[in-house]
């Protein structure tokens, strides 16, 4: 269980980093509200060990599910994880 907690914390850190990069890239936001809200929720679906992140992107709730192999291991890296990389590509361009 300790290993799961470590990878969960790494995933949370990767998502927070992704949010920070996206929000800092917003050249149109002079107020600093950001594209993605800094406060977000997560949980793990125990049946299949899916990590679920609930983000508010441009005032809309978006659920992103990371299968076990996407968050439990080396793919926690923001650039190695396809879903986090996709967020960066969409909102940082």
C-alpha positions as CSV (number, residue, x, y, z in Angstrom):
1,X,0.0,0.0,0.0
2,X,2.9,2.3,0.6
3,X,3.9,2.1,-3.1
4,X,0.4,3.0,-4.2
5,X,0.5,6.1,-2.0
6,X,3.9,7.1,-3.5
7,X,2.6,6.8,-7.1
8,X,-0.6,8.6,-6.2
9,X,1.3,11.5,-4.7
10,X,3.5,11.6,-7.8
11,X,0.4,11.6,-10.1
12,X,-1.1,14.5,-8.1
13,X,2.2,16.4,-8.4
14,X,2.3,15.8,-12.1
15,X,-1.3,17.1,-12.6
16,X,-0.5,20.1,-10.4
17,X,2.6,20.8,-12.5
18,X,0.5,20.5,-15.7
19,X,-2.1,22.9,-14.4
20,X,0.6,25.4,-13.4
21,X,2.3,25.2,-16.9
22,X,-1.1,25.7,-18.6
23,X,-2.2,28.5,-16.4
24,X,1.1,30.4,-16.8
25,X,0.9,30.1,-20.6
26,X,-2.4,32.0,-20.7
27,X,-1.4,35.3,-22.3
28,X,-5.0,36.5,-22.5
29,X,-5.7,36.3,-18.7
30,X,-4.4,39.5,-17.1
31,X,-6.4,38.8,-13.9
32,X,-4.7,35.4,-13.3
33,X,-7.8,33.2,-12.9
34,X,-6.2,30.6,-15.2
35,X,-7.5,28.1,-17.7
36,X,-7.7,25.2,-15.1
37,X,-8.7,25.8,-11.5
38,X,-6.0,25.0,-9.0
39,X,-8.4,23.2,-6.8
40,X,-9.4,19.8,-8.1
41,X,-10.4,16.4,-6.8
42,X,-9.2,12.8,-7.3
43,X,-10.0,9.3,-6.2
44,X,-9.1,5.7,-7.1
45,X,-11.6,3.2,-8.4
46,X,-10.7,0.2,-6.4
47,X,-12.1,-2.4,-8.8
48,X,-9.5,-1.7,-11.6
49,X,-7.2,0.8,-9.9
50,X,-8.1,3.7,-12.1
51,X,-7.0,7.1,-10.9
52,X,-9.7,9.7,-11.6
53,X,-9.0,13.4,-11.7
54,X,-11.8,15.9,-11.8
55,X,-10.6,19.2,-13.2
56,X,-12.5,22.4,-13.9
57,X,-11.3,23.6,-17.3
58,X,-12.6,26.9,-18.6
59,X,-15.5,26.6,-16.0
60,X,-16.5,23.1,-17.1
61,X,-15.9,20.0,-15.1
62,X,-13.8,17.4,-16.9
63,X,-13.1,13.9,-15.7
64,X,-9.8,12.3,-16.8
65,X,-9.3,8.6,-16.0
66,X,-5.8,7.2,-15.8
67,X,-5.7,3.4,-16.1
68,X,-3.4,1.6,-13.6
69,X,-0.4,1.5,-16.0
70,X,-0.8,5.2,-16.7
71,X,-0.3,6.4,-13.1
72,X,1.4,3.5,-11.3
73,X,5.0,3.6,-12.7
74,X,7.3,5.7,-14.8
75,X,4.6,7.2,-17.0
76,X,3.8,9.5,-14.1
77,X,6.3,11.8,-15.9
78,X,4.3,14.6,-17.4
79,X,5.8,14.2,-20.8
80,X,5.6,10.4,-20.9
81,X,1.9,10.4,-20.0
82,X,-0.2,10.7,-23.1
83,X,-3.3,12.3,-21.3
84,X,-1.2,15.0,-19.5
85,X,0.7,15.7,-22.6
86,X,-2.5,16.1,-24.6
87,X,-3.7,18.7,-22.0
88,X,-0.5,20.6,-22.5
89,X,-0.8,20.5,-26.3
90,X,-4.5,21.7,-26.3
91,X,-4.3,24.5,-23.7
92,X,-0.7,25.8,-24.1
93,X,-0.9,26.5,-27.8
